[in-house]
Amino acid sequence: MKKYLYLFCLLISTLMCSQSKYTEAQVEKSNDPQVIANFIKYNPDNPKTPEFKRKLYSIISGGNSAVAKPTIKPLTTKKLEKDIKKDLKDGTNDKNKQTAALLTHLFSNDPNEKEAYIQIENKSKCNLIVKISGKKFYNLTIPANNKNFIMVDKGTYKLTTSVCDAQYSSVKTVNKDIVISLNYHK
């Protein structure tokens, strides 16, 4: 009989220790990282766990994570027409000018050129906005499973982005053309 009592007490204490001390409602209202982390740890299958993970990351990182993520808004016909008119300055498209500048750079063999080409390949299923900060500051948008490029002045730059909620940060010395591939592995 004592063996069963000890076993029962052990089982009850294990169950009590393995459950979160906090309810879903408490976690929603809380800004305490320990409360949120405790709930996530003991309730990984809860439907709101991904939301709580984003909230925890936002609290820990100081709320800067939303800046690197794209916002998606519906596109109206008027907005599209306005963007096209804005994009077509002097009868030429800005993207075409950027492509022409890149081709001129690539075919030029001048080693004293002050600019370098950075191409970023996004091999993830998430859209990216890569912040490039150094001598100048750039934001480069890259759609999912796609690539984009930018011409920058040669120098040292810090590249930061969020690849499907996984943070990427790297310091690169850009003194020649480079290609960077970003991927997300679960």
PAKE-869525 format. One line per field, with one value per atom (N, C-alpha, C): x, y, z; residue number from 1; atom name; residue in one letter. Coordinates in pm, whole numbers, plus 32768, in hexadecimal, padded with zeros to 4 digits. Atoms other than C-alpha are relative to their C-alpha. Example, Ala and Ser with C-alpha at 12.3 -4.5 7.8 and 13.67 -1.06 7.14 Angstrom:
<atoms>
xx <- (8059,84CE,805A,7FAE,8557,7FB3) $
yy <- (7F89,7E3E,8078,7F89,7F96,806D) $
zz <- (8000,830C,8000,7FFA,82CA,8049) $
seq <- (1,1,1,2,2,2) $
atom <- (N,CA,C,N,CA,C) $
type <- (A,A,A,S,S,S) $
</atoms>
This chain:
<atoms>
xx <- (8052,8000,8057,7FA7,811E,8041,7FC4,81B9,7FA1,8061,8078,7FEF,800B,8060,8078,7F88,81CA,7FF9,800B,818D,7F9A,8067,804E,8032,7FC9,80FD,8069,7F9A,821E,7FBE,8046,812E,7FBD,8043,8067,8065,7F9B,81A0,8040,7FC9,822A,7FA0,8063,80E6,7FF5,800A,80D9,8079,7F86,8240,8009,7FF2,8219,7F98,8064,80F6,8023,7FE6,810C,7FB0,8042,80B8,7F9D,804C,800C,7F98,8069,7ECE,8017,7FF6,7EA6,7FDC,802C,7DEF,806C,7F96,7F09,8074,7F91,800C,7FDD,8029,7F43,800F,7FF9,7F3E,808D,7F7D,80A4,8068,7F8B,81DF,807F,7F8F,82C0,8035,7FCA,83A9,7FFD,8000,83B7,7F76,8089,823C,7FE4,801A,822A,8053,7FA7,8355,7FD0,8033,82C3,7F89,8077,817A,8027,7FD3,8229,8042,7FB7,8305,7FA1,8058,81E7,7F82,8075,80E0,8028,7FD2,8190,7F94,8068,8053,7F89,806C,7F76,7FF9,800B,7EEB,803A,7FCC,7F63,8096,7F70,80C9,8052,7FB0,8152,7FF1,8017,80B3,8050,7FB6,814D,8096,7F72,82A1,8028,7FE3,8291,7FFF,8009,8226,807C,7F89,8346,807A,7F8D,8441,7FFD,800E,83BA,8028,7FDD,83DE,8096,7F70,853E,8053,7FB0,85B8,7FE0,801F,8524,7F98,806B,8408,802E,7FCD,84E4,7FDF,8015,8475,7F99,8068,8347,8036,7FC8,8424,8034,7FC3,84CB,7F9B,8063,8388,7FAA,8053,82C0,7F6E,808F,815D,7FB9,8049,8060,7F7B,807B,7F48,7FBF,8042,7E41,8023,7FDB,7E95,7F84,8073,7D86,802F,7FE0,7D77,8039,7FCF,7DA7,808F,7F7A,7ED7,8064,7FA9,7F6B,801E,7FEB,7F37,805B,7FAC,7FD3,8091,7F78,8101,8044,7FC7,8132,8028,7FE0,8123,8079,7F8F,8216,8081,7F8B,82FF,8035,7FD6,8305,8025,7FD0,83D2,804D,7FBC,8443,7FF8,8013,83C0,8053,7FB0,84AF,7FE1,801C,8480,807D,7F8D,8563,8045,7FC6,8595,8057,7FAF,8611,8083,7F85,8709,805F,7FAE,8782,8040,7FCB,87AC,806B,7F9B,8867,8080,7F8A,8951,804A,7FC1,8990,804C,7FBE,89DF,807D,7F8A,8ACA,806F,7F9F,8B76,803F,7FCE,8B93,805E,7FAC,8C29,8079,7F8E,8D18,806E,7F8F,8E70,8055,7FB6,8ED5,800D,7FEF,8F6D,7FF2,800B,8F5B,7F71,808D,8DE1,7FD9,8025,8D42,7F85,8079,8C0A,8015,7FFE,8BD1,7F6F,8082,8AAE,7FE8,8028,89FA,7F80,8078,8907,7FDB,802F,8834,7F97,805D,8786,7FAE,805B,8657,7FCD,8029,8632,7F99,8066,8527,7F76,808B,83AC,7FC5,802E,8397,803A,7FCE,83B5,8060,7F9B,84E1,800F,7FCF,8546,8087,7F78,86BE,802C,7FCA,8748,8097,7F70,88A2,802B,7FD7,8946,8098,7F71,8AA0,8016,7FEE,8B15,7F79,8088,89B3,7FA2,8063,8872,7FA3,8055,87A8,7F9F,805E,8674,7FE9,800F,8668,7F94,806D,8526,801C,7FE9,8543,7F88,8071,840E,802E,7FE2,83FF,8032,7FC4,84D3,8025,7FDB,855F,8083,7F86,8688,7FF1,7FFE,86D0,808F,7F78,8804,7FFC,7FF1,8883,8093,7F79,89B2,801A,7FDC,8A61,808E,7F76,8B99,8051,7FAB,8CBC,8016,7FEE,8CE9,7FCC,8031,8C76,7F6D,808F,8B02,7FCE,8045,8A25,7F7D,807A,8913,7FAB,805C,87E5,7F79,8087,869A,7FC6,8044,85A1,7FD1,8022,858B,7F9D,806B,843E,800B,7FF4,8461,8085,7F79,85CC,8058,7FB1,86B7,8082,7F81,87DC,8045,7FB0,88ED,808F,7F78,8A41,8044,7FB0,8B56,8054,7FB9,8BE6,8056,7FAB,8D0C,7FEE,8021,8C9D,806B,7F9B,8DCE,7FFE,8016,8D5C,7F70,8088,8C17,7FED,801A,8B77,7F6F,8085,8A4E,7FEB,8021,89A8,7F7F,8077,88B1,7FC9,8042,87B8,7F97,805E,86F1,7FD0,8038,8618,7FEC,800F,8637,7FBA,8048,853D,803F) $
yy <- (7F89,8000,807E,7F8D,80F0,8019,7FF0,80AD,804B,7FBD,8119,8092,7F76,8250,8052,7FBA,82B0,8016,7FF6,826D,806A,7F9D,833B,808E,7F7C,845F,802D,7FE1,844E,802B,7FE1,844F,8089,7F7F,8577,8072,7F96,8645,8016,7FF3,85FC,804B,7FBB,866C,8093,7F75,87A8,8051,7FBA,8804,8010,7FFE,87BD,8058,7FAA,88AC,8092,7F72,8A1F,8039,7FBE,8AFA,806B,7F90,8BF1,7FD1,801F,8BEE,8052,7FBB,8C5F,8094,7F76,8D9A,8051,7FBA,8DF5,8021,7FEB,8DCD,806E,7F98,8EA8,808C,7F7E,8FC3,8023,7FEC,8F97,8031,7FD8,903F,7FCB,803C,8F6F,7F8A,806C,8E92,7F77,8080,8D85,7FBF,8035,8D60,7FC5,802D,8D42,7F84,8072,8C55,7F83,8072,8B76,7FC3,8033,8B5A,7FB8,803E,8B0F,7F79,807B,8A07,7F8D,806A,8945,7FEE,800B,897F,8011,7FED,8950,7FE6,8020,88CC,8060,7F9F,89F0,804F,7FB8,8AA3,808E,7F78,8BF5,8004,8004,8B81,804E,7FAF,8C16,8096,7F74,8D64,8029,7FE3,8D53,8000,8000,8CFE,8085,7F7D,8E3A,806D,7F9D,8F02,7FFB,8011,8E74,8038,7FCD,8EBF,8098,7F6F,9020,8042,7FC8,905E,7FF7,8014,8FCE,805B,7FB1,9089,8095,7F73,91D2,8032,7FD7,91D4,8024,7FDA,9201,7F9B,8069,90C1,8026,7FDE,915D,8057,7FA8,9251,7FB1,804E,913E,7FAA,8055,9093,8054,7FB5,90FB,8004,7FF8,9173,7FED,801E,90FB,8049,7FB5,91E3,7FE1,8019,91AF,806F,7FA3,9257,8023,7FD3,9328,802D,7FD6,938B,808E,7F76,94FD,8003,8006,94AB,7FCD,8038,93D9,8067,7F99,94EF,806E,7F98,95EC,7FD2,8035,950C,7FF6,800A,94D2,808A,7F78,9647,8035,7FD4,968A,7FB9,8050,9575,8029,7FD8,95F4,8094,7F76,9730,8016,7FDD,97D3,7F8F,8069,96A8,7F83,8076,95B0,7FCE,8041,94BE,8003,7FFE,94E1,7F79,8087,9368,7FE8,800C,9378,804E,7FB2,9489,7FB3,804D,93B0,7F89,8072,9285,802F,7FCB,935A,8023,7FDF,93DA,7F81,807E,9275,7FC3,8039,91FC,8050,7FAD,9322,7FDE,8024,92CA,7F78,8088,9158,7FF6,8007,9195,805C,7FA8,929E,7FB2,8045,9219,805F,7F9D,9349,7FD4,802A,92D1,8072,7F8C,9434,8030,7FD9,943E,8007,7FE8,94BE,7FB1,804A,93E4,7F6B,8092,9271,7FD1,803D,918D,7F98,8066,90C9,7FC1,804B,8FBD,7FA7,8055,8F12,7FA2,8068,8DCA,7FD4,802A,8D7C,7F74,808A,8C01,7FD0,8025,8C09,8016,7FEF,8C0A,8083,7F81,8D62,8076,7F85,8EBC,8043,7FC3,8F7D,8094,7F78,90E3,8000,8002,90F0,8090,7F7C,9221,7FFB,7FF8,9280,8088,7F81,9384,8008,7FE6,941B,8091,7F76,9550,803F,7FD8,9568,7F92,8060,94B6,7FDA,8033,93DA,7F99,806D,92FD,7FBA,804E,91E8,7F98,8062,9123,7F8B,8079,8FBD,7FA4,805C,8EEA,7F73,808B,8D80,7FB6,8050,8C93,8055,7FA4,8DB3,8043,7FB8,8E9E,8091,7F72,9011,8031,7FCB,90EB,8094,7F72,9240,8025,7FCA,9314,8057,7FB4,939F,8033,7FD2,946A,7F97,8063,938B,802B,7FE4,936E,7F8C,8066,92AC,801D,7FF4,926C,7F93,8063,91C0,7FDF,8031,90ED,7FBD,803D,9096,7FE8,8021,8FEF,7F95,806C,8EF8,7F9D,8067,8DB6,7FA2,8051,8D19,8001,7FE8,8DA6,7FD2,801E,8D30,8077,7F89,8E54,7FE2,8008,8E85,8086,7F87,8F81,7FDC,801D,8F92,8082,7F8D,908F,7FD3,8023,9087,8076,7F9B,9144,7FF0,8006,9190,804F,7FBF,91D6,7FC6,8039,9106,7FCE,8031,907B,7F7E,8078,8F75,7FD1,803E,8E86,7FBF,8038,8E28,7FB0,8056,8D05,7FF1,800E,8D01,7F92,806F,8BCA,7FEB,801E,8B56,7F69,8090,89F1,7FEE,801C,8979,7F91) $
zz <- (8000,8000,8000,7FFB,8051,7F78,8084,7EFD,7FA3,8055,7E51,8028,7FCF,7F29,7FD1,8030,7ED5,7F69,8092,7D64,7FD9,8019,7D6B,801C,7FDD,7E19,7F9A,8064,7D23,7F7D,807C,7BFD,8007,7FEE,7C83,8000,7FFB,7CCE,7F77,8086,7B72,7FA5,8052,7ACE,8025,7FD3,7B9E,7FD2,8028,7B49,7F68,8092,79D5,7FBC,803C,799E,801A,7FF4,7967,8075,7F90,7A8C,7FCF,8035,79A4,7F9A,8060,78D8,7F80,8081,7772,800F,7FEA,77E4,8048,7FB8,78D4,7FA3,805D,77C1,7F9C,805E,76D2,803C,7FBD,77D1,802E,7FC4,784B,7F9A,804C,77CB,8042,7FBA,78AD,7FAD,8052,77DB,8043,7FB9,78EA,7FFC,8004,78EE,7F77,8089,7774,7FE0,801B,775E,8049,7FB4,786E,7FBB,8044,77B5,7F7F,807F,7668,801A,7FE1,770A,8020,7FD2,77A6,7FAB,8057,7697,7F6D,808B,7547,7F97,8062,749F,8006,7FF6,7505,7F7E,807E,73D1,8005,7FF5,7456,801C,7FE3,7496,7F9A,805E,734E,8019,7FE2,73A6,807D,7F86,7502,7FE8,8022,746C,7FC1,803D,7395,806A,7F95,74C6,8058,7FAD,7593,7FB8,804B,7480,7FF9,8007,745C,8084,7F7D,75D2,8018,7FE9,75DF,7FA7,805E,74AA,8008,7FF0,751B,7F9E,805A,7421,7F74,8084,72ED,7F94,8063,7240,7F97,8060,7198,7F8F,8065,70D8,7F8A,806B,700E,7FB5,8040,6FAC,7FA1,805E,6E7B,802F,7FE5,6EA1,7F7B,8079,6DA5,8005,8008,6D3C,7F79,8081,6C2F,7F9C,8069,6AE4,7FB0,804D,6A42,7F76,8088,68D4,8000,7FF9,692B,8036,7FC6,6A02,7F99,8067,68E9,7F94,8066,67E9,8034,7FC3,68D5,8009,7FF4,6913,7F77,8087,679D,7FCE,802B,6753,804C,7FAE,6870,7FD4,8027,67F8,7F76,8086,6692,7FFD,7FFF,66B7,7F7E,807D,6571,7F9A,8062,64AC,8018,7FE4,654D,808C,7F81,666B,8057,7FA5,679F,8009,7FFB,67A6,7F85,8079,663F,800D,7FE9,66A1,805B,7FA2,67C1,7FB9,804C,66D9,7F9F,805C,65DB,804A,7FB0,66EB,8029,7FDB,675B,7F8B,8076,65FC,7FDC,801A,65C6,8062,7F99,670D,7FE5,8015,66BB,7F87,8077,6562,8009,7FEC,65E2,8048,7FC1,663B,8053,7FB4,6707,8092,7F75,6854,8064,7FA7,68E3,8011,7FF5,68CE,8093,7F74,6A0F,802D,7FDE,6A00,7FF2,8009,6A33,7FFA,8017,69E3,806D,7F9E,6AF3,7FCC,8026,6A86,8075,7F92,6B8F,7FC9,802A,6B41,8079,7F95,6C19,7FDD,801B,6C1D,8066,7F9D,6D2D,7FC6,802C,6D13,8033,7FC7,6DBA,7FB2,803C,6D25,8062,7FAB,6DA7,7FE3,800E,6DE2,8046,7FCA,6E11,8017,7FDF,6EC4,7FEE,8019,6E4B,8036,7FC2,6F28,8008,7FFF,6F11,7FDD,802E,6E54,7FDE,8021,6DD1,8031,7FD2,6E30,7F8D,806A,6D46,803B,7FE5,6D5F,7F7C,8079,6C5E,8016,7FF4,6C2F,7FA2,804E,6BB6,8014,7FF4,6B6B,8021,7FE0,6BDE,7F84,806C,6B0A,7F86,806A,6A41,8025,7FE2,6A35,7FD5,8021,6A23,8013,7FF9,6A07,801F,7FE6,6A66,7FEA,800F,6A14,807C,7F88,6B4A,7FF2,7FF9,6B8D,804A,7FBD,6BF0,8090,7F72,6D69,8053,7FA4,6E9A,801E,7FEC,6EC2,805E,7FAB,6FC0,7FBB,8040,6F22,806A,7FA0,6FF8,7FBD,802F,6FAC,805A,7FBA,7033,7F97,8061,6F68,8043,7FC4,6FC8,8099,7F70,712C,803B,7FD1,7146,7FDB,8017,716C,7FB8,8046,707F,800F,7FF4,70C3,7FDE,802A,7022,7FD9,802A,6FEB,7F8A,807A,6E8C,7FD4,803F,6DFD,7F6A,808E,6C9D,7FB4,8054,6BC5,7F74,8085,6A9B,7FFC,8011,6A11,804D,7FB1,6AF3,7FEB,8002,6AF6,8086,7F7D,6C3E,7FF2,8004,6C5C,808D,7F7F,6D7A,7FF4,8000,6DD2,808E,7F7D,6EF0,800A,7FE8,6F74,8083,7F83,7074,804A) $
seq <- (1,1,1,2,2,2,3,3,3,4,4,4,5,5,5,6,6,6,7,7,7,8,8,8,9,9,9,10,10,10,11,11,11,12,12,12,13,13,13,14,14,14,15,15,15,16,16,16,17,17,17,18,18,18,19,19,19,20,20,20,21,21,21,22,22,22,23,23,23,24,24,24,25,25,25,26,26,26,27,27,27,28,28,28,29,29,29,30,30,30,31,31,31,32,32,32,33,33,33,34,34,34,35,35,35,36,36,36,37,37,37,38,38,38,39,39,39,40,40,40,41,41,41,42,42,42,43,43,43,44,44,44,45,45,45,46,46,46,47,47,47,48,48,48,49,49,49,50,50,50,51,51,51,52,52,52,53,53,53,54,54,54,55,55,55,56,56,56,57,57,57,58,58,58,59,59,59,60,60,60,61,61,61,62,62,62,63,63,63,64,64,64,65,65,65,66,66,66,67,67,67,68,68,68,69,69,69,70,70,70,71,71,71,72,72,72,73,73,73,74,74,74,75,75,75,76,76,76,77,77,77,78,78,78,79,79,79,80,80,80,81,81,81,82,82,82,83,83,83,84,84,84,85,85,85,86,86,86,87,87,87,88,88,88,89,89,89,90,90,90,91,91,91,92,92,92,93,93,93,94,94,94,95,95,95,96,96,96,97,97,97,98,98,98,99,99,99,100,100,100,101,101,101,102,102,102,103,103,103,104,104,104,105,105,105,106,106,106,107,107,107,108,108,108,109,109,109,110,110,110,111,111,111,112,112,112,113,113,113,114,114,114,115,115,115,116,116,116,117,117,117,118,118,118,119,119,119,120,120,120,121,121,121,122,122,122,123,123,123,124,124,124,125,125,125,126,126,126,127,127,127,128,128,128,129,129,129,130,130,130,131,131,131,132,132,132,133,133,133,134,134,134,135,135,135,136,136,136,137,137,137,138,138,138,139,139,139,140,140,140,141,141,141,142,142,142,143,143,143,144,144,144,145,145,145,146,146,146,147,147,147,148,148,148,149,149,149,150,150,150,151,151,151,152,152,152,153,153,153,154,154,154,155,155,155,156,156,156,157,157,157,158,158,158,159,159,159,160,160,160,161,161,161,162,162,162,163,163,163,164,164,164,165,165,165,166,166,166,167,167,167,168,168,168,169,169,169,170,170,170,171,171,171,172,172,172,173,173,173,174,174,174,175,175,175,176,176,176,177,177,177,178,178,178,179,179,179,180,180,180,181,181,181,182,182,182,183,183,183,184,184,184,185,185,185,186,186,186) $
atom <- (N,CA,C,N,CA,C,N,CA,C,N,CA,C,N,CA,C,N,CA,C,N,CA,C,N,CA,C,N,CA,C,N,CA,C,N,CA,C,N,CA,C,N,CA,C,N,CA,C,N,CA,C,N,CA,C,N,CA,C,N,CA,C,N,CA,C,N,CA,C,N,CA,C,N,CA,C,N,CA,C,N,CA,C,N,CA,C,N,CA,C,N,CA,C,N,CA,C,N,CA,C,N,CA,C,N,CA,C,N,CA,C,N,CA,C,N,CA,C,N,CA,C,N,CA,C,N,CA,C,N,CA,C,N,CA,C,N,CA,C,N,CA,C,N,CA,C,N,CA,C,N,CA,C,N,CA,C,N,CA,C,N,CA,C,N,CA,C,N,CA,C,N,CA,C,N,CA,C,N,CA,C,N,CA,C,N,CA,C,N,CA,C,N,CA,C,N,CA,C,N,CA,C,N,CA,C,N,CA,C,N,CA,C,N,CA,C,N,CA,C,N,CA,C,N,CA,C,N,CA,C,N,CA,C,N,CA,C,N,CA,C,N,CA,C,N,CA,C,N,CA,C,N,CA,C,N,CA,C,N,CA,C,N,CA,C,N,CA,C,N,CA,C,N,CA,C,N,CA,C,N,CA,C,N,CA,C,N,CA,C,N,CA,C,N,CA,C,N,CA,C,N,CA,C,N,CA,C,N,CA,C,N,CA,C,N,CA,C,N,CA,C,N,CA,C,N,CA,C,N,CA,C,N,CA,C,N,CA,C,N,CA,C,N,CA,C,N,CA,C,N,CA,C,N,CA,C,N,CA,C,N,CA,C,N,CA,C,N,CA,C,N,CA,C,N,CA,C,N,CA,C,N,CA,C,N,CA,C,N,CA,C,N,CA,C,N,CA,C,N,CA,C,N,CA,C,N,CA,C,N,CA,C,N,CA,C,N,CA,C,N,CA,C,N,CA,C,N,CA,C,N,CA,C,N,CA,C,N,CA,C,N,CA,C,N,CA,C,N,CA,C,N,CA,C,N,CA,C,N,CA,C,N,CA,C,N,CA,C,N,CA,C,N,CA,C,N,CA,C,N,CA,C,N,CA,C,N,CA,C,N,CA,C,N,CA,C,N,CA,C,N,CA,C,N,CA,C,N,CA,C,N,CA,C,N,CA,C,N,CA,C,N,CA,C,N,CA,C,N,CA,C,N,CA,C,N,CA,C,N,CA,C,N,CA,C,N,CA,C,N,CA,C,N,CA,C,N,CA,C,N,CA,C,N,CA,C,N,CA,C,N,CA,C,N,CA,C,N,CA,C,N,CA,C,N,CA,C,N,CA,C,N,CA,C,N,CA,C,N,CA,C,N,CA,C,N,CA,C,N,CA,C,N,CA,C,N,CA,C,N,CA,C,N,CA,C,N,CA,C,N,CA,C,N,CA,C,N,CA,C,N,CA,C,N,CA,C,N,CA,C) $
type <- (M,M,M,K,K,K,K,K,K,Y,Y,Y,L,L,L,Y,Y,Y,L,L,L,F,F,F,C,C,C,L,L,L,L,L,L,I,I,I,S,S,S,T,T,T,L,L,L,M,M,M,C,C,C,S,S,S,Q,Q,Q,S,S,S,K,K,K,Y,Y,Y,T,T,T,E,E,E,A,A,A,Q,Q,Q,V,V,V,E,E,E,K,K,K,S,S,S,N,N,N,D,D,D,P,P,P,Q,Q,Q,V,V,V,I,I,I,A,A,A,N,N,N,F,F,F,I,I,I,K,K,K,Y,Y,Y,N,N,N,P,P,P,D,D,D,N,N,N,P,P,P,K,K,K,T,T,T,P,P,P,E,E,E,F,F,F,K,K,K,R,R,R,K,K,K,L,L,L,Y,Y,Y,S,S,S,I,I,I,I,I,I,S,S,S,G,G,G,G,G,G,N,N,N,S,S,S,A,A,A,V,V,V,A,A,A,K,K,K,P,P,P,T,T,T,I,I,I,K,K,K,P,P,P,L,L,L,T,T,T,T,T,T,K,K,K,K,K,K,L,L,L,E,E,E,K,K,K,D,D,D,I,I,I,K,K,K,K,K,K,D,D,D,L,L,L,K,K,K,D,D,D,G,G,G,T,T,T,N,N,N,D,D,D,K,K,K,N,N,N,K,K,K,Q,Q,Q,T,T,T,A,A,A,A,A,A,L,L,L,L,L,L,T,T,T,H,H,H,L,L,L,F,F,F,S,S,S,N,N,N,D,D,D,P,P,P,N,N,N,E,E,E,K,K,K,E,E,E,A,A,A,Y,Y,Y,I,I,I,Q,Q,Q,I,I,I,E,E,E,N,N,N,K,K,K,S,S,S,K,K,K,C,C,C,N,N,N,L,L,L,I,I,I,V,V,V,K,K,K,I,I,I,S,S,S,G,G,G,K,K,K,K,K,K,F,F,F,Y,Y,Y,N,N,N,L,L,L,T,T,T,I,I,I,P,P,P,A,A,A,N,N,N,N,N,N,K,K,K,N,N,N,F,F,F,I,I,I,M,M,M,V,V,V,D,D,D,K,K,K,G,G,G,T,T,T,Y,Y,Y,K,K,K,L,L,L,T,T,T,T,T,T,S,S,S,V,V,V,C,C,C,D,D,D,A,A,A,Q,Q,Q,Y,Y,Y,S,S,S,S,S,S,V,V,V,K,K,K,T,T,T,V,V,V,N,N,N,K,K,K,D,D,D,I,I,I,V,V,V,I,I,I,S,S,S,L,L,L,N,N,N,Y,Y,Y,H,H,H,K,K,K) $
</atoms>
